């Protein structure tokens, strides 16, 4: 997926809901019967004060996320990746696999923005999954800033 956009100026990247669904499908195929679909029930996030949007609002919230990334493509790769990481977790659009899908989409956006398949092991998503406490704290910080009326993913940018 990344390689199809890297080093190809004739094919500009636009984040789309279909890409998010494809990554979710790949992450949960054979693990969950709703792989590759938006959730159809309301959910809560264990250990978080945040209440995700009701299920009928998921698709619209995903559109807003994609619009933000596409309209702000001039911002840094770290900012865009942090925003995706936070906002997908905030929306919590899936019945299962929200975190792993958010980390994958974030990685795809960062790689394409940097015009490179990012090297290294463990990968950034694996590093985050390996120590989730700073990640969860940064998500909560962004949620609190939103409650204060600001979009601020600076804590995630530092993770």
C-alpha positions, -999 to +999 in steps of 0.1 A: +000+000+000+028+024+009+049+015-021+020+024-044+022+061-034+059+065-025+081+081-052+052+085-076+044+122-080+017+113-106-003+096-079-009+120-050-021+104-017-055+111-003-065+094+029-098+076+023-122+055+045-116+026+021-079+025+030-087+024+067-112-004+062-086-024+041-061-021+069-086-032+095-096-061+073-060-072+070-054-068+107-084-088+118-091-112+089-098-146+104-098-132+140-130-112+141-162-117+120-166-079+115-131-074+100-132-045+075-165-030+087-175-001+109-190-010+143-228-011+144-232-008+182-221+017+207-190+010+227-170+021+257-132+021+261-121+003+292-099+025+314-107+057+295-130+086+304-137+092+267-171+080+253-167+073+216-194+087+192-225+066+187-223+041+159-245+060+134-219+089+136-188+067+129-188+071+091-191+109+093-164+111+119-141+091+097-148+115+068-138+144+091-106+126+100-097+120+063-106+156+055-083+169+082-053+148+069-060+157+033-065+194+040-034+196+062-010+176+041+015+204+044+019+198+081+047+176+094+046+138+090+048+134+128+018+157+133-004+139+107+006+105+121-001+116+157-035+131+146-045+099+129-034+078+159-055+099+183-085+105+161-090+069+151-088+059+187-112+087+197-137+076+171-132+039+180-148+029+147-145-009+150-159-036+172-123-048+178-088-039+166-091-002+170-056+003+184-037-019+159-056-003+130-049+032+143-012+024+146-012+009+110-030+038+094-007+063+113+023+044+100+010+045+064+003+082+066+038+089+081+056+068+055+038+083+025+042+118+038+080+111+042+079+095+007+096+064+021+089+030+034+103+036+069+131+012+078+138-005+111+126-032+135+107-030+155+085-008+135+069+023+150+036+005+155+054-024+172+073+000+195+041+017+206+024-017+211+054-028+232+049+000+258+014+013+257+014+034+289+029+066+273+006+060+243-025+058+264-014+088+285-009+109+253-043+098+240-060+109+272-041+142+270-054+149+235-089+139+247-087+164+275-074+191+252-104+185+229-127+188+259-110+222+265-118+232+229-084+225+213-070+200+189-036+192+204-017+160+197+016+173+208+019+146+235+015+119+209+040+136+186+066+130+214+058+093+219 
